[in-house]
């Protein structure tokens, strides 16, 4: 999650507390709206401890939204 917070800070210029709140809000939103099997993997992907293949957690999250991953 720290990588996500840092990325939000870099791209928006907001402080760490605001960036963490933004990240938590998005993660909670996704967990509430995605199918259970996917929602259950979000914490693993964000923390970097789960998922298949190679690539950073941010690459995997980007891939979920049509990024180059």
KOLFIKE-183261 format. One record per atom (N, C-alpha, C): residue in one letter; chain; atom name; x, y, z. Coordinates in Angstrom, 3 decimals. Atoms other than C-alpha are relative to their C-alpha. Example, Ala and Ser with C-alpha at 12.3 -4.5 7.8 and 13.67 -1.06 7.14 Angstrom:
+---------+--------+-------+----------+----------+----------+
| residuo | cadena | atomo |       xx |       yy |       zz |
+---------+--------+-------+----------+----------+----------+
|       A |      A |     N |    0.890 |   -1.190 |    0.000 |
|       A |      A |    CA |   12.300 |   -4.500 |    7.800 |
|       A |      A |     C |    0.900 |    1.200 |    0.000 |
|       S |      A |     N |   -0.820 |   -1.190 |   -0.060 |
|       S |      A |    CA |   13.670 |   -1.060 |    7.140 |
|       S |      A |     C |   -0.770 |    1.090 |    0.730 |
+---------+--------+-------+----------+----------+----------+
! end
This chain:
+---------+--------+-------+----------+----------+----------+
| residuo | cadena | atomo |       xx |       yy |       zz |
+---------+--------+-------+----------+----------+----------+
|       X |      A |     N |    0.829 |   -1.188 |    0.000 |
|       X |      A |    CA |    0.000 |    0.000 |    0.000 |
|       X |      A |     C |    0.875 |    1.255 |    0.000 |
|       X |      A |     N |   -0.888 |   -1.163 |   -0.040 |
|       X |      A |    CA |    2.944 |    2.298 |    0.629 |
|       X |      A |     C |    0.374 |    0.480 |   -1.397 |
|       X |      A |     N |   -0.305 |   -0.391 |    1.380 |
|       X |      A |    CA |    3.777 |    2.220 |   -3.094 |
|       X |      A |     C |   -1.158 |    0.787 |   -0.602 |
|       X |      A |     N |    1.183 |   -0.686 |    0.523 |
|       X |      A |    CA |    0.230 |    3.272 |   -3.923 |
|       X |      A |     C |   -0.076 |    1.410 |    0.573 |
|       X |      A |     N |    0.036 |   -1.312 |   -0.655 |
|       X |      A |    CA |    0.337 |    6.114 |   -1.394 |
|       X |      A |     C |    1.058 |    0.909 |   -0.603 |
|       X |      A |     N |   -1.083 |   -0.799 |    0.575 |
|       X |      A |    CA |    3.691 |    7.297 |   -2.759 |
|       X |      A |     C |   -0.345 |    0.454 |   -1.418 |
|       X |      A |     N |    0.384 |   -0.345 |    1.364 |
|       X |      A |    CA |    2.389 |    7.206 |   -6.323 |
|       X |      A |     C |   -1.063 |    1.098 |   -0.023 |
|       X |      A |     N |    1.036 |   -1.034 |   -0.090 |
|       X |      A |    CA |   -0.685 |    9.220 |   -5.372 |
|       X |      A |     C |    0.621 |    1.337 |    0.383 |
|       X |      A |     N |   -0.681 |   -1.240 |   -0.399 |
|       X |      A |    CA |    1.526 |   11.777 |   -3.621 |
|       X |      A |     C |    0.740 |    0.630 |   -1.161 |
|       X |      A |     N |   -0.808 |   -0.513 |    1.110 |
|       X |      A |    CA |    3.828 |   12.096 |   -6.616 |
|       X |      A |     C |   -0.864 |    0.589 |   -1.107 |
|       X |      A |     N |    0.825 |   -0.440 |    1.125 |
|       X |      A |    CA |    1.034 |   12.470 |   -9.135 |
|       X |      A |     C |   -0.944 |    1.141 |    0.342 |
|       X |      A |     N |    0.970 |   -1.039 |   -0.370 |
|       X |      A |    CA |   -1.208 |   14.794 |   -7.136 |
|       X |      A |     C |    0.594 |    1.143 |    0.808 |
|       X |      A |     N |   -0.597 |   -1.029 |   -0.839 |
|       X |      A |    CA |    1.111 |   16.709 |   -4.815 |
|       X |      A |     C |   -0.629 |    0.129 |    1.375 |
|       X |      A |     N |    0.614 |   -0.068 |   -1.331 |
|       X |      A |    CA |   -1.017 |   15.969 |   -1.739 |
|       X |      A |     C |    0.906 |   -0.677 |    1.023 |
|       X |      A |     N |   -0.856 |    0.571 |   -1.046 |
|       X |      A |    CA |    0.490 |   14.994 |    1.604 |
|       X |      A |     C |   -0.305 |   -1.481 |    0.224 |
|       X |      A |     N |    0.097 |    1.448 |   -0.211 |
|       X |      A |    CA |    0.945 |   11.410 |    2.813 |
|       X |      A |     C |   -1.323 |   -0.417 |    0.636 |
|       X |      A |     N |    1.262 |    0.334 |   -0.655 |
|       X |      A |    CA |   -2.125 |   11.422 |    5.057 |
|       X |      A |     C |   -1.170 |    0.031 |   -0.958 |
|       X |      A |     N |    1.070 |   -0.106 |    0.992 |
|       X |      A |    CA |   -4.400 |   12.599 |    2.276 |
|       X |      A |     C |    0.124 |   -1.096 |   -1.054 |
|       X |      A |     N |   -0.217 |    1.042 |    0.997 |
|       X |      A |    CA |   -2.835 |   10.146 |   -0.166 |
|       X |      A |     C |   -0.427 |   -1.360 |    0.547 |
|       X |      A |     N |    0.415 |    1.268 |   -0.611 |
|       X |      A |    CA |   -3.388 |    7.241 |    2.262 |
|       X |      A |     C |   -1.528 |   -0.081 |    0.064 |
|       X |      A |     N |    1.461 |   -0.027 |   -0.037 |
|       X |      A |    CA |   -7.019 |    8.295 |    2.715 |
|       X |      A |     C |   -0.568 |   -0.275 |   -1.391 |
|       X |      A |     N |    0.450 |    0.223 |    1.368 |
|       X |      A |    CA |   -7.451 |    8.398 |   -1.065 |
|       X |      A |     C |    0.175 |   -1.465 |   -0.400 |
|       X |      A |     N |   -0.263 |    1.398 |    0.342 |
|       X |      A |    CA |   -5.863 |    4.967 |   -1.499 |
|       X |      A |     C |   -0.967 |   -0.929 |    0.728 |
|       X |      A |     N |    0.927 |    0.829 |   -0.783 |
|       X |      A |    CA |   -7.947 |    3.431 |    1.294 |
|       X |      A |     C |   -1.417 |    0.094 |   -0.548 |
|       X |      A |     N |    1.338 |   -0.204 |    0.558 |
|       X |      A |    CA |  -11.097 |    4.925 |   -0.221 |
|       X |      A |     C |   -0.188 |   -0.800 |   -1.280 |
|       X |      A |     N |    0.084 |    0.733 |    1.261 |
|       X |      A |    CA |  -10.383 |    3.445 |   -3.653 |
|       X |      A |     C |    0.001 |   -1.502 |    0.251 |
|       X |      A |     N |   -0.053 |    1.430 |   -0.300 |
|       X |      A |    CA |   -9.458 |    0.033 |   -2.221 |
|       X |      A |     C |   -1.335 |   -0.479 |    0.568 |
|       X |      A |     N |    1.300 |    0.370 |   -0.574 |
|       X |      A |    CA |  -12.642 |   -0.070 |   -0.142 |
|       X |      A |     C |   -1.101 |    0.000 |   -1.058 |
|       X |      A |     N |    0.971 |   -0.074 |    1.088 |
|       X |      A |    CA |  -14.688 |    1.000 |   -3.167 |
|       X |      A |     C |    0.082 |   -1.244 |   -0.878 |
|       X |      A |     N |   -0.180 |    1.173 |    0.855 |
|       X |      A |    CA |  -13.208 |   -1.787 |   -5.283 |
|       X |      A |     C |   -0.451 |   -1.279 |    0.697 |
|       X |      A |     N |    0.395 |    1.196 |   -0.746 |
|       X |      A |    CA |  -13.702 |   -4.416 |   -2.574 |
|       X |      A |     C |   -1.517 |   -0.129 |    0.073 |
|       X |      A |     N |    1.461 |    0.015 |   -0.096 |
|       X |      A |    CA |  -17.368 |   -3.446 |   -2.268 |
|       X |      A |     C |   -0.679 |   -0.337 |   -1.321 |
|       X |      A |     N |    0.678 |    0.110 |    1.279 |
|       X |      A |    CA |  -18.075 |   -3.593 |   -5.981 |
|       X |      A |     C |    0.487 |   -1.129 |   -0.913 |
|       X |      A |     N |   -0.505 |    1.089 |    0.824 |
|       X |      A |    CA |  -15.911 |   -6.340 |   -7.457 |
|       X |      A |     C |   -0.554 |   -1.340 |    0.469 |
|       X |      A |     N |    0.425 |    1.339 |   -0.423 |
|       X |      A |    CA |  -16.922 |  -10.001 |   -7.456 |
|       X |      A |     C |    0.901 |   -0.511 |    1.130 |
|       X |      A |     N |   -0.709 |    0.463 |   -1.193 |
|       X |      A |    CA |  -15.896 |  -11.749 |   -4.228 |
|       X |      A |     C |    1.371 |   -0.626 |   -0.289 |
|       X |      A |     N |   -1.327 |    0.595 |    0.227 |
|       X |      A |    CA |  -13.063 |  -13.835 |   -5.754 |
|       X |      A |     C |    1.082 |    1.031 |   -0.330 |
|       X |      A |     N |   -0.966 |   -1.050 |    0.340 |
|       X |      A |    CA |  -11.396 |  -10.707 |   -7.132 |
|       X |      A |     C |    0.206 |    0.921 |    1.187 |
|       X |      A |     N |   -0.084 |   -0.899 |   -1.148 |
|       X |      A |    CA |  -12.184 |   -8.483 |   -4.155 |
|       X |      A |     C |    0.879 |   -0.598 |    1.090 |
|       X |      A |     N |   -0.792 |    0.660 |   -1.021 |
|       X |      A |    CA |  -10.584 |  -11.057 |   -1.872 |
|       X |      A |     C |    1.491 |    0.023 |   -0.273 |
|       X |      A |     N |   -1.415 |   -0.026 |    0.359 |
|       X |      A |    CA |   -7.278 |  -10.714 |   -3.731 |
|       X |      A |     C |    0.596 |    1.402 |    0.016 |
|       X |      A |     N |   -0.491 |   -1.378 |    0.083 |
|       X |      A |    CA |   -7.000 |   -6.936 |   -3.605 |
|       X |      A |     C |    1.103 |    0.275 |    1.015 |
|       X |      A |     N |   -1.022 |   -0.255 |   -1.012 |
|       X |      A |    CA |   -5.076 |   -6.786 |   -0.326 |
|       X |      A |     C |    1.317 |   -0.681 |   -0.352 |
|       X |      A |     N |   -1.215 |    0.707 |    0.385 |
|       X |      A |    CA |   -2.603 |   -9.390 |   -1.603 |
|       X |      A |     C |    0.729 |    0.714 |   -1.127 |
|       X |      A |     N |   -0.612 |   -0.701 |    1.126 |
|       X |      A |    CA |   -2.013 |   -7.506 |   -4.831 |
|       X |      A |     C |    0.617 |    1.315 |    0.458 |
|       X |      A |     N |   -0.487 |   -1.293 |   -0.479 |
|       X |      A |    CA |   -1.630 |   -4.159 |   -3.082 |
|       X |      A |     C |    1.253 |   -0.177 |    0.851 |
|       X |      A |     N |   -1.143 |    0.210 |   -0.889 |
|       X |      A |    CA |    0.785 |   -5.589 |   -0.493 |
|       X |      A |     C |    1.170 |   -0.652 |   -0.715 |
|       X |      A |     N |   -1.069 |    0.641 |    0.744 |
|       X |      A |    CA |    2.777 |   -7.439 |   -3.142 |
|       X |      A |     C |    0.217 |   -1.448 |    0.379 |
|       X |      A |     N |   -0.207 |    1.362 |   -0.464 |
|       X |      A |    CA |    2.313 |  -10.825 |   -1.484 |
|       X |      A |     C |   -0.764 |   -1.037 |   -0.803 |
|       X |      A |     N |    0.805 |    0.974 |    0.727 |
|       X |      A |    CA |   -0.052 |  -12.418 |   -3.956 |
|       X |      A |     C |    0.039 |    0.229 |   -1.480 |
|       X |      A |     N |    0.091 |   -0.124 |    1.447 |
|       X |      A |    CA |   -0.876 |  -12.861 |   -7.562 |
|       X |      A |     C |    0.978 |   -0.907 |   -0.696 |
|       X |      A |     N |   -0.830 |    0.885 |    0.792 |
|       X |      A |    CA |    0.665 |  -14.874 |  -10.317 |
|       X |      A |     C |    0.928 |    0.809 |   -0.880 |
|       X |      A |     N |   -0.898 |   -0.614 |    0.952 |
|       X |      A |    CA |    3.529 |  -14.105 |  -12.609 |
|       X |      A |     C |    0.924 |    1.012 |    0.649 |
|       X |      A |     N |   -0.958 |   -0.988 |   -0.481 |
|       X |      A |    CA |    6.011 |  -11.303 |  -12.332 |
|       X |      A |     C |   -0.591 |    1.381 |   -0.152 |
|       X |      A |     N |    0.450 |   -1.382 |    0.083 |
|       X |      A |    CA |    5.670 |   -7.581 |  -12.044 |
|       X |      A |     C |   -0.332 |    0.526 |    1.371 |
|       X |      A |     N |    0.271 |   -0.631 |   -1.281 |
|       X |      A |    CA |    5.150 |   -5.120 |   -9.276 |
|       X |      A |     C |   -1.493 |    0.010 |    0.274 |
|       X |      A |     N |    1.432 |   -0.128 |   -0.299 |
|       X |      A |    CA |    1.846 |   -4.780 |   -7.437 |
|       X |      A |     C |   -0.656 |    1.110 |   -0.799 |
|       X |      A |     N |    0.582 |   -1.108 |    0.760 |
|       X |      A |    CA |    1.306 |   -1.480 |   -9.210 |
|       X |      A |     C |   -0.227 |   -0.402 |   -1.447 |
|       X |      A |     N |    0.214 |    0.491 |    1.355 |
|       X |      A |    CA |    1.753 |   -3.205 |  -12.579 |
|       X |      A |     C |   -1.281 |   -0.818 |   -0.056 |
|       X |      A |     N |    1.182 |    0.849 |   -0.039 |
|       X |      A |    CA |   -0.926 |   -5.710 |  -11.592 |
|       X |      A |     C |   -1.271 |    0.836 |    0.147 |
|       X |      A |     N |    1.164 |   -0.875 |   -0.174 |
|       X |      A |    CA |   -3.317 |   -3.005 |  -10.401 |
|       X |      A |     C |   -0.254 |    0.771 |   -1.293 |
|       X |      A |     N |    0.145 |   -0.701 |    1.259 |
|       X |      A |    CA |   -2.659 |   -1.023 |  -13.575 |
|       X |      A |     C |   -0.620 |   -0.886 |   -1.064 |
|       X |      A |     N |    0.545 |    0.946 |    0.948 |
|       X |      A |    CA |   -3.422 |   -4.121 |  -15.608 |
|       X |      A |     C |   -1.490 |   -0.226 |    0.188 |
|       X |      A |     N |    1.420 |    0.163 |   -0.278 |
|       X |      A |    CA |   -6.785 |   -4.427 |  -13.888 |
|       X |      A |     C |   -0.819 |    1.101 |   -0.648 |
|       X |      A |     N |    0.714 |   -1.147 |    0.538 |
|       X |      A |    CA |   -7.690 |   -1.030 |  -15.332 |
|       X |      A |     C |    0.445 |    0.331 |   -1.414 |
|       X |      A |     N |   -0.355 |   -0.193 |    1.391 |
|       X |      A |    CA |   -6.346 |   -1.510 |  -18.837 |
|       X |      A |     C |    1.366 |    0.590 |   -0.212 |
|       X |      A |     N |   -1.358 |   -0.496 |    0.140 |
|       X |      A |    CA |   -2.806 |   -0.328 |  -18.122 |
|       X |      A |     C |    0.871 |   -1.023 |   -0.685 |
|       X |      A |     N |   -0.888 |    0.888 |    0.724 |
|       X |      A |    CA |    0.180 |   -1.865 |  -19.813 |
|       X |      A |     C |    0.485 |   -1.158 |    0.849 |
|       X |      A |     N |   -0.342 |    1.046 |   -0.947 |
|       X |      A |    CA |    0.970 |   -3.911 |  -16.656 |
|       X |      A |     C |    1.259 |   -0.619 |   -0.275 |
+---------+--------+-------+----------+----------+----------+
! end
